[in-house]
Every structure is written in structure tokens, then in C-alpha cells.
């Protein structure tokens, strides 16, 4: 005859008692990073740049983001709308400005990269600049005008300014090479090249300035 099974009994478990006392931290323990006091004499990092002769100090995180382009800073933040952002990928030259006298595509330069540099936009050129005058006056039979809608003109002017800074008396071939990265949708290339050559003559007549 099968014996009757005894009912299982639950084992009594003792509650785990946690000590209410806090574990004392050693005196040499370092505070958490968020609690660390700022370093004495620490200065905020700024991006210092000269634009059209005026000095600016931009604070990253407040004035600049890591991905902000120079073109965005100049046009949207500072209002230098002479430069044009057309392709926004460095293919048309409409956003050309000068950085330390050299032509750069501002849509391809990060704003934070301009620290310690000098930037010149078309607004920073004097009104009697020989290149501006040559573009405005260019309208010769066989060459035509140097500007039509004018959208690309600032980029061409700044690229021409960079060329004549380095080479005040360029040949036609050198002018074409220097401006090969700029696009004119109106097709004024012949007039533009002629205007640059005339600007070179004007600069020579003024003693190379």
C-alpha cells in the first residue's frame, strides 16, 4: 500500500537587514565630474577672426556650432549677403571670399577653422576698387558685358581680387585658369575675362595697388 505523501512546508526565510548607516567616503575621494569646481583662471575658448577689418570673437556652442560653415556665419549671422550660396557644395564659386588674401569657397570652410585668420567679403572692398569698376564698365563689342543678372558677380570679383593680389599682370590664359572654378549661368565668361585684364591695367596705372 502506497504511503501518504507529506505536504511540503515552506522554509522560513530571514529578512535581509540592510544597515541604515552610510558608508563613509575616504577623505581623498575625488568629487564627481559634474561637482568638480572650475579651474582657477580658466578662460572661455573663443574663435577670434577679423572680418572686413573688424575683429570678432565667437563662442563655440553659443555663437558657432561645430558644423556651421563660414558662408552661413557671414550671410545669416552677420548679414554679409554679397556672397551667394548656390550649390552649397563647392562647385559654383558663388560664395568665394578671401581668407588671408587667398580665394576660398566659404561653403566648404567651417567657421571654427577661421580662428586667427582674416576674412574679406565683397562688402570689404573699397568702392573704387579697380576690379569692381572694370566689371561695371565692361561692355565691349566682341566681348560683351561682364555681368548680367549679377548673381555670380561677387564670387568672380573676389576670385579676381585674389588672382591680382598674387599676379597683378596675368595673361588671358592665367585669368581663365584662376576663374575656372566659378560658374556664370548667363555665359558672360568672355566679358569677365576682359574685365579682369582691364582691372590689371587699372592697377598698374595706380602703381600696383
C-alpha positions in Angstrom: 0.0 0.0 0.0 1.4 3.4 -1.0 2.4 5.6 1.8 0.7 9.0 2.0 2.9 11.9 0.9 3.6 14.5 3.4 2.7 18.1 2.5 5.7 20.3 1.7 6.4 23.1 4.2 7.9 26.4 3.3 11.2 27.1 4.9 11.2 30.2 6.9 13.4 32.9 5.4 15.0 35.5 7.5 14.6 39.0 6.1 17.8 40.6 4.9 18.5 43.6 7.1 20.3 46.5 5.5 22.3 48.7 7.6 21.0 52.2 7.7 24.4 53.6 8.3 26.1 55.1 5.2 29.5 54.0 4.2 31.9 56.8 4.8 33.8 58.0 1.8 37.6 58.2 2.2 38.8 61.8 2.7 40.9 61.6 -0.5 38.0 60.6 -2.7 37.6 62.8 -5.8 34.2 64.5 -6.4 32.1 63.6 -9.4 33.0 65.3 -12.6 29.8 67.4 -12.5 30.7 68.5 -9.0 34.3 69.5 -9.7 34.9 73.2 -9.3 36.1 75.1 -12.4 39.8 75.5 -12.8 41.1 78.8 -11.3 41.8 81.3 -14.0 40.2 79.2 -16.8 39.1 81.4 -19.8 36.4 80.6 -22.3 37.7 79.5 -25.6 36.7 81.8 -28.5 37.1 81.8 -32.2 38.9 85.1 -33.0 38.6 86.2 -36.6 39.0 89.5 -38.4 36.2 90.1 -41.0 36.4 93.1 -43.3 38.9 94.8 -40.9 36.7 94.3 -37.8 37.7 91.8 -35.1 35.1 89.3 -33.9 35.2 86.8 -31.0 32.7 83.9 -31.3 32.0 81.5 -28.6 31.6 77.8 -29.7 28.3 76.4 -28.5 26.7 79.8 -28.3 27.7 81.7 -31.4 29.0 78.8 -33.5 28.1 75.1 -33.9 30.8 72.5 -34.9 29.2 72.1 -38.4 28.5 75.8 -39.2 30.1 76.9 -42.4 31.8 80.2 -42.9 29.2 81.0 -45.6 26.4 80.6 -43.0 28.2 82.7 -40.5 28.8 85.5 -42.9 25.4 85.6 -44.6 22.9 84.5 -41.9 24.7 85.6 -38.7 26.5 88.8 -39.8 24.5 89.9 -42.8 27.2 89.9 -45.4 24.9 88.9 -48.2 27.2 89.8 -51.1 28.4 86.2 -51.2 25.9 83.8 -52.7 25.3 80.2 -51.6 24.0 78.5 -54.8 25.3 74.9 -55.0 26.4 74.7 -51.3 28.9 72.0 -52.3 31.9 73.9 -53.6 31.1 73.6 -57.3 30.0 77.1 -58.5 32.2 79.7 -56.8 29.3 82.0 -55.9 30.4 82.0 -52.2 34.0 82.9 -52.8 35.7 85.1 -50.2 39.3 85.8 -49.3 41.0 84.3 -46.3 44.4 85.8 -45.7 44.3 87.1 -49.3 43.6 83.7 -50.8 40.3 82.8 -52.5 38.3 80.2 -50.6 34.8 78.7 -51.0 33.1 79.8 -47.8 30.5 77.0 -48.1 33.4 74.4 -47.7 35.1 76.1 -44.8 34.0 75.6 -41.2 33.5 78.7 -39.2 35.6 77.3 -36.4 38.5 76.9 -38.8 38.8 80.7 -39.3 40.4 81.3 -35.9 43.3 83.7 -36.2 42.6 84.4 -39.9 41.5 87.5 -41.9 38.3 87.2 -44.0 37.4 89.7 -46.7 34.0 89.7 -48.4 33.0 91.9 -51.3 31.5 94.4 -48.8 35.0 94.9 -47.5 36.4 96.1 -50.8 36.6 99.9 -51.4 34.0 101.3 -53.7 36.7 102.5 -56.1 38.4 99.1 -56.3 39.7 98.7 -59.9 38.1 95.2 -60.2 34.6 96.5 -59.3 35.0 99.4 -61.7 36.2 97.2 -64.5 33.3 94.8 -64.1 30.8 97.7 -64.1 32.3 99.3 -67.1 32.9 96.2 -69.2 30.7 96.2 -72.3 32.8 95.9 -75.4 31.8 94.6 -78.9 33.1 91.1 -79.3 33.4 90.5 -75.6 30.1 91.7 -74.2 29.2 92.6 -70.6 31.0 91.2 -67.5 27.7 90.8 -65.7 24.1 90.2 -66.5 21.9 89.0 -63.7 24.8 89.7 -61.3 24.2 86.7 -59.0 27.7 85.2 -59.7 29.4 88.6 -59.9 30.6 88.8 -56.2 32.3 85.4 -56.5 34.0 86.4 -59.7 35.1 89.7 -58.3 36.6 88.1 -55.2 38.4 85.4 -57.2 39.8 88.1 -59.5 40.9 90.1 -56.5 42.8 87.0 -55.2 44.4 86.5 -58.6 45.6 90.1 -59.0 46.9 90.1 -55.4 49.4 87.4 -56.4 49.8 88.2 -60.1 49.0 91.9 -61.0 49.6 91.3 -64.7 48.1 88.0 -65.6 47.7 86.6 -69.1 44.4 85.7 -70.6 45.2 82.0 -70.0 46.1 82.7 -66.4 42.8 84.6 -65.9 40.8 81.7 -67.3 42.6 79.2 -65.1 42.1 81.3 -61.9 38.4 81.7 -62.6 37.7 78.2 -63.8 36.0 77.3 -60.5 33.4 80.0 -60.9 30.2 79.5 -62.9 28.3 82.2 -64.8 24.8 80.9 -65.8 24.4 83.9 -68.1 27.5 83.0 -70.0 29.5 86.2 -69.6 32.9 84.5 -69.5 34.5 86.5 -72.3 33.4 89.8 -70.8 34.5 88.7 -67.3 38.0 87.8 -68.5 38.3 91.1 -70.4 37.2 93.0 -67.3 40.0 91.3 -65.2 42.6 92.2 -67.8 41.3 95.8 -67.7 41.4 95.8 -63.9 45.0 94.7 -64.2 45.7 97.7 -66.4 44.0 100.0 -63.9 46.1 98.5 -61.0 49.3 99.0 -63.0 48.3 102.6 -63.7 47.7 103.2 -60.0 51.2 102.0 -59.1 50.2 98.4 -58.4 47.6 99.0 -55.8 
